[in-house]
């Protein structure tokens, strides 16, 4: 996550009460290419989350990508693939040696990187439209990991906007309980900001007017978007105990639903549903 390259660093940020939001100067925004007309707007909020460190780096050779293939692949795909490897490594699991099926359930945010790639016609000519799309579409996120890491369990993309990672954990848990796999990766990735930039505040919108996010606080007045990637490795509890796995938490149960029309607007939370 921004300001936290691993779980331990993230915990230290939380324990210290720090967030990843920063305020940008006029020089920061100008250097990022934000138009002056936008910067001078009274509704422009000069705040955003820090960028994920090294989001533009990728060990292409390790994962069997050519430099050109890596160049056209959405950084969300790249970060997610790296994190999937790190999660399994952290869990002490080698996919090629694991005696059961490993599944993966996850989703990614809007593939805005594709617009940048599309602006360079020579890339389409060198690799072809199909290969470019396969490296950028949300549909192929999990399948790339299954292919590159040789995972043979269910490989399902989950897209439920803000709740994608939570929904992925639920789907992974159900797959484990149903015996469809013996281990599962679940999570999500969002990387849509490549430069320092703020946002336009609109009355009645979901974005914060002052650039701060105050979850579960009486002073809460909006949200902030952020970049990051997170994955958990899940097993049935009996299997984890028998295998001597490090157990960080036990998921007692999960449920999934929707608020339907019972809320003030499409992006608003449904009070009854959340309760």
N, C-alpha and C positions, 0 to 999 in steps of 0.2 A: 504494500500500500504506500501512498505518498508519505515519505518520512519514516517508513518502516519496511525494511526489506525482508523481514521474516516475522514469525509469530512472536518470538521473544521481544523483538524491538517494538512490535505493535502493542504488546501488553504494557511495556514501559511507557509508551505514549499515553495509553488510556489511564494507567495508574497515576501519571503526573498531571492528568487533566488537560493535556494538550490536544489540539486538533490539527488538521492538515490544511486549514484555510489560511491564505495569506493575502495581504492588501498590496495592490500593484501601484507603482508610481507612474507618472506620465511617461517617463523614459522606458520603463518596462513594456508598457502597452504600445508605444510607438515602435520599439524594436521588434515587437511581435507582429507588426503589420496591422494593428487595429486602426481603422480610419479615424482621422481627427474628428469628423462629424459625429461619429459614434462615441468617441471618448468624451466629447463635450456635452453630450446629451444629459439632461438632469436625471434621467431614469437609468443611466448606465451605472451599474454597480461595479466598482473597481476591485473586485475580490474573486478569488477562485482557489481551488485546491492545488497544492503543489503537484508537480508532474512526477510520475513514477520514474525512479532513477533507471537509466540505461534502457528505457523502453525502445530505443532505436538500435539496440545491440542484439545480436542473435548468433549463437554458435551453429551456423548452418551445417558445417561438416559433420558435427556430432550427430545431428538428426537426419543426415542424408539428403540435405537440400543443396542444390547448386546456388552460387551467389545470386544468379538472376532469379531463381525461384524464391529465395529469401526476400529479395527486393520487392517482389510483387505480392508477398503474403502479408495480410493484415497483421499489424503488431499484436492485435488481440489474439490471433491464432498462435503467434510466436510465443508470447508470454504464457499463454495457457498451456502449450505443449511443454515448455520448460518447467512450469510449476507442477504439472502432472508427474513429470519425471522426479522432481524434487520431493513431492509428496510420497511417492512410492519408496524413494530412497530413504526418506525420513522414517517411514514405517518399516524399513528393513526388508522390503519385498522386491524380488527380481521377477518381473512378469514372465520371463522364460522358464523360471524354476518353480513358480507357484503351482501347486497341484490342482487348483480349481479354476473356475472362470472369474475373470475380473471384468466388471462392467463400468461404464462411465455415463454420467448424467449431468448435463450442464448447459449453459446458454451464454450468449455474448450480446453486447449492445450493438447499436446501429453501425454497420460497416462503412464509416465515413472515409476510411483510407482508400476505398475503391474509387472515390471521386478523384483523388490525387493520382492514382495509377492511370485512370481513364484519360487524364490530361496529357499522357505521354503515349502517342500512337505507336511508337517504336516497340514498346513493351508488348502490346497486343500482337504485333507482327512477329516478334521473336519467340513468344511462347504460345500464342493462340488464345482466343477469348475463353475457351473452356477451362484452360489451366489457370488463367487469371481469376475467373469466377470461383473455381474450387478453392483458391487460396484466400478468398475474401467473404464468401457466403456464410451466414450463421449456420446454415444447414449442415455444413461439413466440419464444424468445430470438433465434435466428438469423434467423428470418423477418422480424422487425421491422427488423433491421439491413439485410437485403436490400431490404426495401420502402422504408425511409427513405433509404438511400444508393444505391438503384438498382443493386444488385449482381445479376448474372444468372447467376452460376455456381452450383454446388451449395450448398445452404443446409441443413446437417445439424446437428442437436443430438446431442451426445455426452454420455452419462451413465454414468460408471464410478466414482462416488464420488470418493475422494481422487486418483485418477489421471486424472480427466477431461481436464485441460488437456494432459497428455502424450499421452493417447489421441487428442485432437483434433489435435495436431501430426502424429501418425502418419497419421491419416485424411486430413489436408490434403496431406501429402507424397505419399501414394499417388494422390490425385486429380490432383495436378500431374504425377506420372510417367505416369499413364494418359491425360493430355491432356484431362481433364474440365474443367479450368480453367487459366488462365495466371498467376493470382496468387491467393493464399489468405490469409485471416485465420484464426488459430487461437489458442484460449486458453480462458479461463473466468472466472467471477465468483462470489464468495461474499460475501454481506452478510447475516448473520443476527443480528448484535448491534447493537441500536439504542441501548443504554444501557450504562453501566459495570456489569459483573457478573462474578462468579466462577463456580465450578462445584462440584458435589458430587463428591468423590473416592470411588470404589468399588474395593475390592480386586479385582484381576484385570481392571479396566477399562483403557481406553486413555488416559484423561486423567492428566496428571501430578499427583502428590500435593503438589508444592511450587510448581506454577505455572511451571516452567521446562521448556524443550524443548531437549534435548541430542542432536541428530542425530549419528549415527555416533560416539558417545562411550561409553566403558565405563560411565559414570555415568548413561546414559540410563534414565529410569524412567517415561516417558509422553509424551504429546503435548499440544499446546495448539491450540485452534481459533483461527482468525483471519479477518479480513475483507480483501478486496482484489480487484483485477481486473487481469488481464494478457492482452495480445494480441501476437502476432508477425505480421509480414507476410512471407509466403514466396513465393519464385519459383524456377523451375528455374535452376540456376547459370548456364548459358549465356545465358539471357535476362537475368539480373541483370547479368552482365558486359557484354553488348551494350548494355543500356539505361543503363549508367553508374550503377547503383544503389549506394548505400552498403551494403556487405556486412559485417555484424557477426559472422556465423558461418556455417559450412557444415555442413549436416546430412549426414553420411556415410551414414547408414542408420538404420533403425528397425525395431522388431519388436514384436509384441503377443501376449500370452499370458495365462494364468490359472493360479493355483496349484492349482486343483481342491480336493481334500480333503486335500492334503499339508501341513497346518499344524495347530497346536495349537488354533486357534479361528477363527471367521469373521473377526474383525478383526485377527488376528495375521499377520505376514508369513510367507511360505513361504521357508525358507532355500534350498532347491534351486532354486526358481523364480527367486529374486532373483539367485542366483549365475549 
